[in-house]
Amino acid sequence: MRESRHCPAVLIAAPASGQGKTTVTAALARLHRNQGRKVRVFKCGPDFLDPMILERASGAPVYQVDLWMVGADE
């Protein structure tokens, strides 16, 4: 019998830039990391500073999910 896995996910979105998505995401990532959870962050958009902030907060690499930027093969 297959073991059931529990992988909760949260999507942070806003209608425009400058709304605090990265700040909220970093705070949540750090909170859960500090509680001993494994945190993975996925980012969409042409920003290179945000992934560095989110990587420090989560303690893990940030994955780019923007197909226009990285191509479908990535």
N, CA, C, O and CB atoms as a CASP TS submission, in Angstrom:
PFRMAT TS
TARGET T0000
AUTHOR 0000-0000-0000
METHOD Language model
MODEL 1
PARENT N/A
ATOM      1  N   MET     1       0.842  -1.176   0.000  1.00  0.00           N
ATOM      2  CA  MET     1       0.000   0.000   0.000  1.00  0.00           C
ATOM      3  C   MET     1       0.892   1.247   0.000  1.00  0.00           C
ATOM      4  O   MET     1       1.883   1.302   0.728  1.00  0.00           O
ATOM      5  CB  MET     1      -0.961  -0.006   1.223  1.00  0.00           C
ATOM      6  N   ARG     2       0.548   2.218  -0.796  1.00  0.00           N
ATOM      7  CA  ARG     2       1.334   3.453  -0.883  1.00  0.00           C
ATOM      8  C   ARG     2       1.120   4.317   0.349  1.00  0.00           C
ATOM      9  O   ARG     2       0.017   4.425   0.885  1.00  0.00           O
ATOM     10  CB  ARG     2       0.966   4.241  -2.146  1.00  0.00           C
ATOM     11  N   GLU     3       2.196   4.913   0.764  1.00  0.00           N
ATOM     12  CA  GLU     3       2.129   5.821   1.907  1.00  0.00           C
ATOM     13  C   GLU     3       1.581   7.164   1.452  1.00  0.00           C
ATOM     14  O   GLU     3       2.010   7.704   0.432  1.00  0.00           O
ATOM     15  CB  GLU     3       3.523   5.993   2.565  1.00  0.00           C
ATOM     16  N   SER     4       0.654   7.689   2.192  1.00  0.00           N
ATOM     17  CA  SER     4       0.080   8.994   1.878  1.00  0.00           C
ATOM     18  C   SER     4       1.060  10.088   2.281  1.00  0.00           C
ATOM     19  O   SER     4       1.639  10.035   3.366  1.00  0.00           O
ATOM     20  CB  SER     4      -1.283   9.188   2.594  1.00  0.00           C
ATOM     21  N   ARG     5       1.246  11.067   1.424  1.00  0.00           N
ATOM     22  CA  ARG     5       2.149  12.183   1.715  1.00  0.00           C
ATOM     23  C   ARG     5       1.343  13.457   1.851  1.00  0.00           C
ATOM     24  O   ARG     5       0.371  13.685   1.130  1.00  0.00           O
ATOM     25  CB  ARG     5       3.226  12.337   0.611  1.00  0.00           C
ATOM     26  N   HIS     6       1.759  14.263   2.771  1.00  0.00           N
ATOM     27  CA  HIS     6       1.086  15.534   3.020  1.00  0.00           C
ATOM     28  C   HIS     6       2.052  16.658   2.653  1.00  0.00           C
ATOM     29  O   HIS     6       3.112  16.794   3.264  1.00  0.00           O
ATOM     30  CB  HIS     6       0.617  15.652   4.515  1.00  0.00           C
ATOM     31  N   CYS     7       1.693  17.449   1.672  1.00  0.00           N
ATOM     32  CA  CYS     7       2.549  18.537   1.216  1.00  0.00           C
ATOM     33  C   CYS     7       1.703  19.795   1.057  1.00  0.00           C
ATOM     34  O   CYS     7       1.220  20.085  -0.037  1.00  0.00           O
ATOM     35  CB  CYS     7       3.259  18.171  -0.121  1.00  0.00           C
ATOM     36  N   PRO     8       1.523  20.539   2.141  1.00  0.00           N
ATOM     37  CA  PRO     8       0.715  21.755   2.044  1.00  0.00           C
ATOM     38  C   PRO     8       1.401  22.801   1.171  1.00  0.00           C
ATOM     39  O   PRO     8       2.629  22.851   1.086  1.00  0.00           O
ATOM     40  CB  PRO     8       0.444  22.331   3.440  1.00  0.00           C
ATOM     41  N   ALA     9       0.604  23.620   0.536  1.00  0.00           N
ATOM     42  CA  ALA     9       1.130  24.678  -0.327  1.00  0.00           C
ATOM     43  C   ALA     9       0.336  25.960  -0.106  1.00  0.00           C
ATOM     44  O   ALA     9      -0.847  25.933   0.233  1.00  0.00           O
ATOM     45  CB  ALA     9       1.078  24.256  -1.818  1.00  0.00           C
ATOM     46  N   VAL    10       1.018  27.076  -0.307  1.00  0.00           N
ATOM     47  CA  VAL    10       0.394  28.393  -0.183  1.00  0.00           C
ATOM     48  C   VAL    10       0.778  29.198  -1.415  1.00  0.00           C
ATOM     49  O   VAL    10       1.936  29.178  -1.832  1.00  0.00           O
ATOM     50  CB  VAL    10       0.836  29.126   1.139  1.00  0.00           C
ATOM     51  N   LEU    11      -0.172  29.898  -1.994  1.00  0.00           N
ATOM     52  CA  LEU    11       0.082  30.786  -3.123  1.00  0.00           C
ATOM     53  C   LEU    11      -0.115  32.216  -2.653  1.00  0.00           C
ATOM     54  O   LEU    11      -1.172  32.563  -2.127  1.00  0.00           O
ATOM     55  CB  LEU    11      -0.852  30.457  -4.332  1.00  0.00           C
ATOM     56  N   ILE    12       0.906  33.048  -2.844  1.00  0.00           N
ATOM     57  CA  ILE    12       0.829  34.462  -2.491  1.00  0.00           C
ATOM     58  C   ILE    12       0.722  35.238  -3.800  1.00  0.00           C
ATOM     59  O   ILE    12       1.582  35.103  -4.671  1.00  0.00           O
ATOM     60  CB  ILE    12       2.082  34.927  -1.636  1.00  0.00           C
ATOM     61  N   ALA    13      -0.317  36.041  -3.947  1.00  0.00           N
ATOM     62  CA  ALA    13      -0.530  36.795  -5.182  1.00  0.00           C
ATOM     63  C   ALA    13      -1.073  38.178  -4.862  1.00  0.00           C
ATOM     64  O   ALA    13      -1.638  38.408  -3.793  1.00  0.00           O
ATOM     65  CB  ALA    13      -1.492  36.044  -6.123  1.00  0.00           C
ATOM     66  N   ALA    14      -0.895  39.090  -5.800  1.00  0.00           N
ATOM     67  CA  ALA    14      -1.432  40.446  -5.687  1.00  0.00           C
ATOM     68  C   ALA    14      -1.641  40.978  -7.097  1.00  0.00           C
ATOM     69  O   ALA    14      -1.031  40.474  -8.039  1.00  0.00           O
ATOM     70  CB  ALA    14      -0.475  41.383  -4.861  1.00  0.00           C
ATOM     71  N   PRO    15      -2.486  41.981  -7.258  1.00  0.00           N
ATOM     72  CA  PRO    15      -2.799  42.486  -8.594  1.00  0.00           C
ATOM     73  C   PRO    15      -1.688  43.299  -9.252  1.00  0.00           C
ATOM     74  O   PRO    15      -1.774  43.591 -10.445  1.00  0.00           O
ATOM     75  CB  PRO    15      -4.017  43.317  -8.522  1.00  0.00           C
ATOM     76  N   ALA    16      -0.646  43.673  -8.506  1.00  0.00           N
ATOM     77  CA  ALA    16       0.411  44.506  -9.081  1.00  0.00           C
ATOM     78  C   ALA    16       1.709  44.291  -8.321  1.00  0.00           C
ATOM     79  O   ALA    16       1.732  43.640  -7.277  1.00  0.00           O
ATOM     80  CB  ALA    16       0.011  45.999  -9.055  1.00  0.00           C
ATOM     81  N   SER    17       2.785  44.843  -8.855  1.00  0.00           N
ATOM     82  CA  SER    17       4.059  44.784  -8.140  1.00  0.00           C
ATOM     83  C   SER    17       4.051  45.813  -7.013  1.00  0.00           C
ATOM     84  O   SER    17       3.227  46.727  -6.996  1.00  0.00           O
ATOM     85  CB  SER    17       5.254  45.033  -9.107  1.00  0.00           C
ATOM     86  N   GLY    18       4.970  45.651  -6.085  1.00  0.00           N
ATOM     87  CA  GLY    18       5.059  46.583  -4.973  1.00  0.00           C
ATOM     88  C   GLY    18       3.990  46.406  -3.916  1.00  0.00           C
ATOM     89  O   GLY    18       3.742  47.320  -3.130  1.00  0.00           O
ATOM     90  N   GLN    19       3.353  45.251  -3.883  1.00  0.00           N
ATOM     91  CA  GLN    19       2.259  45.006  -2.941  1.00  0.00           C
ATOM     92  C   GLN    19       2.692  44.230  -1.701  1.00  0.00           C
ATOM     93  O   GLN    19       1.887  44.038  -0.790  1.00  0.00           O
ATOM     94  CB  GLN    19       1.154  44.259  -3.634  1.00  0.00           C
ATOM     95  N   GLY    20       3.943  43.780  -1.646  1.00  0.00           N
ATOM     96  CA  GLY    20       4.443  43.076  -0.474  1.00  0.00           C
ATOM     97  C   GLY    20       4.463  41.562  -0.573  1.00  0.00           C
ATOM     98  O   GLY    20       4.589  40.878   0.442  1.00  0.00           O
ATOM     99  N   LYS    21       4.338  41.026  -1.786  1.00  0.00           N
ATOM    100  CA  LYS    21       4.321  39.570  -1.956  1.00  0.00           C
ATOM    101  C   LYS    21       5.620  38.933  -1.462  1.00  0.00           C
ATOM    102  O   LYS    21       5.589  37.924  -0.757  1.00  0.00           O
ATOM    103  CB  LYS    21       4.092  39.211  -3.428  1.00  0.00           C
ATOM    104  N   THR    22       6.741  39.510  -1.826  1.00  0.00           N
ATOM    105  CA  THR    22       8.031  38.954  -1.419  1.00  0.00           C
ATOM    106  C   THR    22       8.217  39.048   0.085  1.00  0.00           C
ATOM    107  O   THR    22       8.732  38.115   0.703  1.00  0.00           O
ATOM    108  CB  THR    22       9.172  39.673  -2.133  1.00  0.00           C
ATOM    109  N   THR    23       7.810  40.150   0.678  1.00  0.00           N
ATOM    110  CA  THR    23       7.937  40.324   2.126  1.00  0.00           C
ATOM    111  C   THR    23       7.116  39.287   2.876  1.00  0.00           C
ATOM    112  O   THR    23       7.604  38.667   3.822  1.00  0.00           O
ATOM    113  CB  THR    23       7.502  41.733   2.535  1.00  0.00           C
ATOM    114  N   VAL    24       5.875  39.098   2.457  1.00  0.00           N
ATOM    115  CA  VAL    24       5.001  38.105   3.100  1.00  0.00           C
ATOM    116  C   VAL    24       5.553  36.696   2.889  1.00  0.00           C
ATOM    117  O   VAL    24       5.574  35.888   3.817  1.00  0.00           O
ATOM    118  CB  VAL    24       3.555  38.204   2.542  1.00  0.00           C
ATOM    119  N   THR    25       5.997  36.407   1.677  1.00  0.00           N
ATOM    120  CA  THR    25       6.541  35.086   1.372  1.00  0.00           C
ATOM    121  C   THR    25       7.792  34.805   2.200  1.00  0.00           C
ATOM    122  O   THR    25       7.942  33.713   2.749  1.00  0.00           O
ATOM    123  CB  THR    25       6.861  34.972  -0.122  1.00  0.00           C
ATOM    124  N   ALA    26       8.690  35.788   2.291  1.00  0.00           N
ATOM    125  CA  ALA    26       9.911  35.613   3.081  1.00  0.00           C
ATOM    126  C   ALA    26       9.584  35.395   4.554  1.00  0.00           C
ATOM    127  O   ALA    26      10.201  34.558   5.213  1.00  0.00           O
ATOM    128  CB  ALA    26      10.831  36.831   2.922  1.00  0.00           C
ATOM    129  N   ALA    27       8.621  36.142   5.066  1.00  0.00           N
ATOM    130  CA  ALA    27       8.238  35.994   6.475  1.00  0.00           C
ATOM    131  C   ALA    27       7.659  34.606   6.741  1.00  0.00           C
ATOM    132  O   ALA    27       7.998  33.975   7.742  1.00  0.00           O
ATOM    133  CB  ALA    27       7.217  37.077   6.871  1.00  0.00           C
ATOM    134  N   LEU    28       6.792  34.130   5.859  1.00  0.00           N
ATOM    135  CA  LEU    28       6.209  32.799   6.025  1.00  0.00           C
ATOM    136  C   LEU    28       7.269  31.705   5.881  1.00  0.00           C
ATOM    137  O   LEU    28       7.267  30.725   6.625  1.00  0.00           O
ATOM    138  CB  LEU    28       5.087  32.580   5.003  1.00  0.00           C
ATOM    139  N   ALA    29       8.173  31.884   4.915  1.00  0.00           N
ATOM    140  CA  ALA    29       9.237  30.898   4.714  1.00  0.00           C
ATOM    141  C   ALA    29      10.124  30.813   5.950  1.00  0.00           C
ATOM    142  O   ALA    29      10.460  29.718   6.401  1.00  0.00           O
ATOM    143  CB  ALA    29      10.082  31.255   3.474  1.00  0.00           C
ATOM    144  N   ARG    30      10.502  31.954   6.494  1.00  0.00           N
ATOM    145  CA  ARG    30      11.361  31.960   7.688  1.00  0.00           C
ATOM    146  C   ARG    30      10.628  31.370   8.890  1.00  0.00           C
ATOM    147  O   ARG    30      11.211  30.606   9.658  1.00  0.00           O
ATOM    148  CB  ARG    30      11.831  33.394   8.008  1.00  0.00           C
ATOM    149  N   LEU    31       9.368  31.716   9.055  1.00  0.00           N
ATOM    150  CA  LEU    31       8.575  31.182  10.164  1.00  0.00           C
ATOM    151  C   LEU    31       8.552  29.654  10.138  1.00  0.00           C
ATOM    152  O   LEU    31       8.829  29.003  11.145  1.00  0.00           O
ATOM    153  CB  LEU    31       7.140  31.731  10.109  1.00  0.00           C
ATOM    154  N   HIS    32       8.223  29.095   8.983  1.00  0.00           N
ATOM    155  CA  HIS    32       8.114  27.641   8.871  1.00  0.00           C
ATOM    156  C   HIS    32       9.483  26.966   8.934  1.00  0.00           C
ATOM    157  O   HIS    32       9.609  25.873   9.484  1.00  0.00           O
ATOM    158  CB  HIS    32       7.410  27.266   7.570  1.00  0.00           C
ATOM    159  N   ARG    33      10.489  27.599   8.384  1.00  0.00           N
ATOM    160  CA  ARG    33      11.850  27.055   8.492  1.00  0.00           C
ATOM    161  C   ARG    33      12.280  27.001   9.955  1.00  0.00           C
ATOM    162  O   ARG    33      12.847  26.004  10.401  1.00  0.00           O
ATOM    163  CB  ARG    33      12.852  27.908   7.668  1.00  0.00           C
ATOM    164  N   ASN    34      12.011  28.067  10.699  1.00  0.00           N
ATOM    165  CA  ASN    34      12.378  28.117  12.114  1.00  0.00           C
ATOM    166  C   ASN    34      11.613  27.093  12.950  1.00  0.00           C
ATOM    167  O   ASN    34      12.053  26.718  14.037  1.00  0.00           O
ATOM    168  CB  ASN    34      12.131  29.508  12.663  1.00  0.00           C
ATOM    169  N   GLN    35      10.472  26.644  12.439  1.00  0.00           N
ATOM    170  CA  GLN    35       9.688  25.612  13.125  1.00  0.00           C
ATOM    171  C   GLN    35      10.112  24.203  12.705  1.00  0.00           C
ATOM    172  O   GLN    35       9.479  23.216  13.082  1.00  0.00           O
ATOM    173  CB  GLN    35       8.198  25.811  12.842  1.00  0.00           C
ATOM    174  N   GLY    36      11.188  24.123  11.922  1.00  0.00           N
ATOM    175  CA  GLY    36      11.745  22.833  11.540  1.00  0.00           C
ATOM    176  C   GLY    36      11.161  22.211  10.292  1.00  0.00           C
ATOM    177  O   GLY    36      11.424  21.042  10.010  1.00  0.00           O
ATOM    178  N   ARG    37      10.383  22.950   9.543  1.00  0.00           N
ATOM    179  CA  ARG    37       9.782  22.413   8.318  1.00  0.00           C
ATOM    180  C   ARG    37      10.711  22.651   7.127  1.00  0.00           C
ATOM    181  O   ARG    37      11.487  23.606   7.110  1.00  0.00           O
ATOM    182  CB  ARG    37       8.395  23.059   8.057  1.00  0.00           C
ATOM    183  N   LYS    38      10.619  21.773   6.142  1.00  0.00           N
ATOM    184  CA  LYS    38      11.321  21.982   4.880  1.00  0.00           C
ATOM    185  C   LYS    38      10.472  22.924   4.042  1.00  0.00           C
ATOM    186  O   LYS    38       9.291  22.665   3.810  1.00  0.00           O
ATOM    187  CB  LYS    38      11.589  20.626   4.128  1.00  0.00           C
ATOM    188  N   VAL    39      11.069  24.008   3.592  1.00  0.00           N
ATOM    189  CA  VAL    39      10.343  25.027   2.836  1.00  0.00           C
ATOM    190  C   VAL    39      10.941  25.127   1.439  1.00  0.00           C
ATOM    191  O   VAL    39      12.161  25.166   1.282  1.00  0.00           O
ATOM    192  CB  VAL    39      10.391  26.405   3.559  1.00  0.00           C
ATOM    193  N   ARG    40      10.088  25.169   0.437  1.00  0.00           N
ATOM    194  CA  ARG    40      10.518  25.397  -0.944  1.00  0.00           C
ATOM    195  C   ARG    40       9.704  26.554  -1.499  1.00  0.00           C
ATOM    196  O   ARG    40       8.486  26.617  -1.335  1.00  0.00           O
ATOM    197  CB  ARG    40      10.346  24.107  -1.826  1.00  0.00           C
ATOM    198  N   VAL    41      10.408  27.470  -2.162  1.00  0.00           N
ATOM    199  CA  VAL    41       9.752  28.653  -2.718  1.00  0.00           C
ATOM    200  C   VAL    41       9.876  28.599  -4.234  1.00  0.00           C
ATOM    201  O   VAL    41      10.941  28.290  -4.770  1.00  0.00           O
ATOM    202  CB  VAL    41      10.376  29.973  -2.150  1.00  0.00           C
ATOM    203  N   PHE    42       8.786  28.900  -4.915  1.00  0.00           N
ATOM    204  CA  PHE    42       8.750  28.978  -6.372  1.00  0.00           C
ATOM    205  C   PHE    42       8.427  30.411  -6.746  1.00  0.00           C
ATOM    206  O   PHE    42       7.529  31.020  -6.166  1.00  0.00           O
ATOM    207  CB  PHE    42       7.705  27.983  -6.980  1.00  0.00           C
ATOM    208  N   LYS    43       9.161  30.958  -7.722  1.00  0.00           N
ATOM    209  CA  LYS    43       9.034  32.369  -8.084  1.00  0.00           C
ATOM    210  C   LYS    43       8.737  32.492  -9.564  1.00  0.00           C
ATOM    211  O   LYS    43       9.270  31.747 -10.386  1.00  0.00           O
ATOM    212  CB  LYS    43      10.313  33.150  -7.724  1.00  0.00           C
ATOM    213  N   CYS    44       7.891  33.430  -9.887  1.00  0.00           N
ATOM    214  CA  CYS    44       7.581  33.733 -11.284  1.00  0.00           C
ATOM    215  C   CYS    44       7.844  35.209 -11.512  1.00  0.00           C
ATOM    216  O   CYS    44       7.371  36.048 -10.746  1.00  0.00           O
ATOM    217  CB  CYS    44       6.101  33.361 -11.640  1.00  0.00           C
ATOM    218  N   GLY    45       8.586  35.536 -12.547  1.00  0.00           N
ATOM    219  CA  GLY    45       8.826  36.937 -12.857  1.00  0.00           C
ATOM    220  C   GLY    45      10.304  37.246 -13.015  1.00  0.00           C
ATOM    221  O   GLY    45      11.160  36.519 -12.510  1.00  0.00           O
ATOM    222  N   PRO    46      10.599  38.340 -13.725  1.00  0.00           N
ATOM    223  CA  PRO    46      11.975  38.687 -14.085  1.00  0.00           C
ATOM    224  C   PRO    46      12.721  39.473 -12.999  1.00  0.00           C
ATOM    225  O   PRO    46      13.239  40.556 -13.272  1.00  0.00           O
ATOM    226  CB  PRO    46      11.968  39.487 -15.356  1.00  0.00           C
ATOM    227  N   ASP    47      12.779  38.954 -11.803  1.00  0.00           N
ATOM    228  CA  ASP    47      13.457  39.652 -10.715  1.00  0.00           C
ATOM    229  C   ASP    47      14.588  38.775 -10.212  1.00  0.00           C
ATOM    230  O   ASP    47      14.410  37.572 -10.022  1.00  0.00           O
ATOM    231  CB  ASP    47      12.471  40.003  -9.563  1.00  0.00           C
ATOM    232  N   PHE    48      15.754  39.375  -9.996  1.00  0.00           N
ATOM    233  CA  PHE    48      16.890  38.595  -9.524  1.00  0.00           C
ATOM    234  C   PHE    48      17.190  38.833  -8.049  1.00  0.00           C
ATOM    235  O   PHE    48      17.898  38.036  -7.434  1.00  0.00           O
ATOM    236  CB  PHE    48      18.111  38.916 -10.347  1.00  0.00           C
ATOM    237  N   LEU    49      16.670  39.906  -7.469  1.00  0.00           N
ATOM    238  CA  LEU    49      16.882  40.184  -6.052  1.00  0.00           C
ATOM    239  C   LEU    49      15.937  39.353  -5.179  1.00  0.00           C
ATOM    240  O   LEU    49      16.354  38.816  -4.153  1.00  0.00           O
ATOM    241  CB  LEU    49      16.687  41.678  -5.768  1.00  0.00           C
ATOM    242  N   ASP    50      14.681  39.248  -5.579  1.00  0.00           N
ATOM    243  CA  ASP    50      13.695  38.494  -4.796  1.00  0.00           C
ATOM    244  C   ASP    50      14.134  37.055  -4.525  1.00  0.00           C
ATOM    245  O   ASP    50      14.029  36.606  -3.384  1.00  0.00           O
ATOM    246  CB  ASP    50      12.361  38.489  -5.518  1.00  0.00           C
ATOM    247  N   PRO    51      14.620  36.311  -5.523  1.00  0.00           N
ATOM    248  CA  PRO    51      15.040  34.934  -5.235  1.00  0.00           C
ATOM    249  C   PRO    51      16.151  34.859  -4.186  1.00  0.00           C
ATOM    250  O   PRO    51      16.185  33.920  -3.392  1.00  0.00           O
ATOM    251  CB  PRO    51      15.507  34.262  -6.510  1.00  0.00           C
ATOM    252  N   MET    52      17.055  35.834  -4.175  1.00  0.00           N
ATOM    253  CA  MET    52      18.116  35.827  -3.161  1.00  0.00           C
ATOM    254  C   MET    52      17.537  36.040  -1.768  1.00  0.00           C
ATOM    255  O   MET    52      17.951  35.381  -0.814  1.00  0.00           O
ATOM    256  CB  MET    52      19.163  36.911  -3.468  1.00  0.00           C
ATOM    257  N   ILE    53      16.583  36.955  -1.647  1.00  0.00           N
ATOM    258  CA  ILE    53      15.923  37.204  -0.361  1.00  0.00           C
ATOM    259  C   ILE    53      15.173  35.957   0.089  1.00  0.00           C
ATOM    260  O   ILE    53      15.268  35.548   1.246  1.00  0.00           O
ATOM    261  CB  ILE    53      14.953  38.409  -0.461  1.00  0.00           C
ATOM    262  N   LEU    54      14.433  35.362  -0.828  1.00  0.00           N
ATOM    263  CA  LEU    54      13.624  34.188  -0.499  1.00  0.00           C
ATOM    264  C   LEU    54      14.485  32.968  -0.184  1.00  0.00           C
ATOM    265  O   LEU    54      14.110  32.139   0.646  1.00  0.00           O
ATOM    266  CB  LEU    54      12.679  33.867  -1.647  1.00  0.00           C
ATOM    267  N   GLU    55      15.628  32.856  -0.838  1.00  0.00           N
ATOM    268  CA  GLU    55      16.541  31.752  -0.548  1.00  0.00           C
ATOM    269  C   GLU    55      17.109  31.874   0.864  1.00  0.00           C
ATOM    270  O   GLU    55      17.213  30.877   1.579  1.00  0.00           O
ATOM    271  CB  GLU    55      17.682  31.715  -1.576  1.00  0.00           C
ATOM    272  N   ARG    56      17.472  33.075   1.261  1.00  0.00           N
ATOM    273  CA  ARG    56      17.976  33.281   2.632  1.00  0.00           C
ATOM    274  C   ARG    56      16.895  32.974   3.658  1.00  0.00           C
ATOM    275  O   ARG    56      17.172  32.390   4.705  1.00  0.00           O
ATOM    276  CB  ARG    56      18.479  34.730   2.816  1.00  0.00           C
ATOM    277  N   ALA    57      15.665  33.368   3.357  1.00  0.00           N
ATOM    278  CA  ALA    57      14.567  33.150   4.309  1.00  0.00           C
ATOM    279  C   ALA    57      14.205  31.675   4.432  1.00  0.00           C
ATOM    280  O   ALA    57      13.925  31.189   5.528  1.00  0.00           O
ATOM    281  CB  ALA    57      13.337  33.944   3.885  1.00  0.00           C
ATOM    282  N   SER    58      14.211  30.966   3.308  1.00  0.00           N
ATOM    283  CA  SER    58      13.771  29.566   3.315  1.00  0.00           C
ATOM    284  C   SER    58      14.899  28.587   3.605  1.00  0.00           C
ATOM    285  O   SER    58      14.657  27.471   4.066  1.00  0.00           O
ATOM    286  CB  SER    58      13.144  29.220   1.990  1.00  0.00           C
ATOM    287  N   GLY    59      16.130  29.003   3.336  1.00  0.00           N
ATOM    288  CA  GLY    59      17.265  28.105   3.521  1.00  0.00           C
ATOM    289  C   GLY    59      17.407  27.082   2.417  1.00  0.00           C
ATOM    290  O   GLY    59      18.117  26.090   2.577  1.00  0.00           O
ATOM    291  N   ALA    60      16.739  27.310   1.295  1.00  0.00           N
ATOM    292  CA  ALA    60      16.778  26.369   0.175  1.00  0.00           C
ATOM    293  C   ALA    60      16.745  27.154  -1.139  1.00  0.00           C
ATOM    294  O   ALA    60      16.294  28.299  -1.163  1.00  0.00           O
ATOM    295  CB  ALA    60      15.585  25.359   0.249  1.00  0.00           C
ATOM    296  N   PRO    61      17.218  26.546  -2.228  1.00  0.00           N
ATOM    297  CA  PRO    61      17.162  27.230  -3.520  1.00  0.00           C
ATOM    298  C   PRO    61      15.729  27.607  -3.898  1.00  0.00           C
ATOM    299  O   PRO    61      14.775  26.916  -3.541  1.00  0.00           O
ATOM    300  CB  PRO    61      17.772  26.347  -4.608  1.00  0.00           C
ATOM    301  N   VAL    62      15.599  28.704  -4.620  1.00  0.00           N
ATOM    302  CA  VAL    62      14.297  29.169  -5.105  1.00  0.00           C
ATOM    303  C   VAL    62      14.161  28.715  -6.555  1.00  0.00           C
ATOM    304  O   VAL    62      15.081  28.881  -7.355  1.00  0.00           O
ATOM    305  CB  VAL    62      14.153  30.741  -4.978  1.00  0.00           C
ATOM    306  N   TYR    63      13.031  28.153  -6.877  1.00  0.00           N
ATOM    307  CA  TYR    63      12.796  27.630  -8.215  1.00  0.00           C
ATOM    308  C   TYR    63      12.046  28.643  -9.064  1.00  0.00           C
ATOM    309  O   TYR    63      11.024  29.185  -8.642  1.00  0.00           O
ATOM    310  CB  TYR    63      12.019  26.317  -8.148  1.00  0.00           C
ATOM    311  N   GLN    64      12.560  28.896 -10.265  1.00  0.00           N
ATOM    312  CA  GLN    64      11.940  29.824 -11.208  1.00  0.00           C
ATOM    313  C   GLN    64      10.928  29.043 -12.048  1.00  0.00           C
ATOM    314  O   GLN    64      11.286  28.058 -12.693  1.00  0.00           O
ATOM    315  CB  GLN    64      13.019  30.521 -12.118  1.00  0.00           C
ATOM    316  N   VAL    65       9.680  29.476 -12.044  1.00  0.00           N
ATOM    317  CA  VAL    65       8.644  28.773 -12.798  1.00  0.00           C
ATOM    318  C   VAL    65       8.108  29.611 -13.957  1.00  0.00           C
ATOM    319  O   VAL    65       7.013  29.359 -14.458  1.00  0.00           O
ATOM    320  CB  VAL    65       7.501  28.384 -11.875  1.00  0.00           C
ATOM    321  N   ASP    66       8.870  30.589 -14.372  1.00  0.00           N
ATOM    322  CA  ASP    66       8.474  31.455 -15.481  1.00  0.00           C
ATOM    323  C   ASP    66       9.033  30.864 -16.774  1.00  0.00           C
ATOM    324  O   ASP    66      10.223  31.002 -17.056  1.00  0.00           O
ATOM    325  CB  ASP    66       8.982  32.925 -15.267  1.00  0.00           C
ATOM    326  N   LEU    67       8.183  30.210 -17.557  1.00  0.00           N
ATOM    327  CA  LEU    67       8.639  29.551 -18.783  1.00  0.00           C
ATOM    328  C   LEU    67       9.204  30.522 -19.803  1.00  0.00           C
ATOM    329  O   LEU    67      10.063  30.138 -20.596  1.00  0.00           O
ATOM    330  CB  LEU    67       7.509  28.783 -19.402  1.00  0.00           C
ATOM    331  N   TRP    68       8.750  31.763 -19.809  1.00  0.00           N
ATOM    332  CA  TRP    68       9.268  32.752 -20.754  1.00  0.00           C
ATOM    333  C   TRP    68      10.736  33.038 -20.453  1.00  0.00           C
ATOM    334  O   TRP    68      11.532  33.230 -21.372  1.00  0.00           O
ATOM    335  CB  TRP    68       8.437  34.059 -20.694  1.00  0.00           C
ATOM    336  N   MET    69      11.097  33.067 -19.176  1.00  0.00           N
ATOM    337  CA  MET    69      12.474  33.378 -18.789  1.00  0.00           C
ATOM    338  C   MET    69      13.413  32.184 -18.911  1.00  0.00           C
ATOM    339  O   MET    69      14.524  32.328 -19.423  1.00  0.00           O
ATOM    340  CB  MET    69      12.501  33.890 -17.374  1.00  0.00           C
ATOM    341  N   VAL    70      12.992  31.014 -18.453  1.00  0.00           N
ATOM    342  CA  VAL    70      13.910  29.878 -18.399  1.00  0.00           C
ATOM    343  C   VAL    70      13.699  28.868 -19.517  1.00  0.00           C
ATOM    344  O   VAL    70      14.544  27.995 -19.716  1.00  0.00           O
ATOM    345  CB  VAL    70      13.772  29.188 -17.084  1.00  0.00           C
ATOM    346  N   GLY    71      12.616  28.960 -20.239  1.00  0.00           N
ATOM    347  CA  GLY    71      12.332  28.020 -21.309  1.00  0.00           C
ATOM    348  C   GLY    71      11.638  26.772 -20.791  1.00  0.00           C
ATOM    349  O   GLY    71      11.726  26.452 -19.606  1.00  0.00           O
ATOM    350  N   ALA    72      10.967  26.085 -21.655  1.00  0.00           N
ATOM    351  CA  ALA    72      10.180  24.912 -21.271  1.00  0.00           C
ATOM    352  C   ALA    72      11.054  23.730 -20.871  1.00  0.00           C
ATOM    353  O   ALA    72      10.599  22.854 -20.136  1.00  0.00           O
ATOM    354  CB  ALA    72       9.270  24.506 -22.409  1.00  0.00           C
ATOM    355  N   ASP    73      12.313  23.684 -21.344  1.00  0.00           N
ATOM    356  CA  ASP    73      13.196  22.559 -21.039  1.00  0.00           C
ATOM    357  C   ASP    73      13.712  22.572 -19.611  1.00  0.00           C
ATOM    358  O   ASP    73      14.113  21.530 -19.093  1.00  0.00           O
ATOM    359  CB  ASP    73      14.357  22.556 -21.982  1.00  0.00           C
ATOM    360  N   GLU    74      13.710  23.714 -18.975  1.00  0.00           N
ATOM    361  CA  GLU    74      14.200  23.820 -17.588  1.00  0.00           C
ATOM    362  C   GLU    74      13.133  23.303 -16.712  1.00  0.00           C
ATOM    363  O   GLU    74      13.293  23.280 -15.492  1.00  0.00           O
ATOM    364  CB  GLU    74      14.584  25.272 -17.192  1.00  0.00           C
TER
END
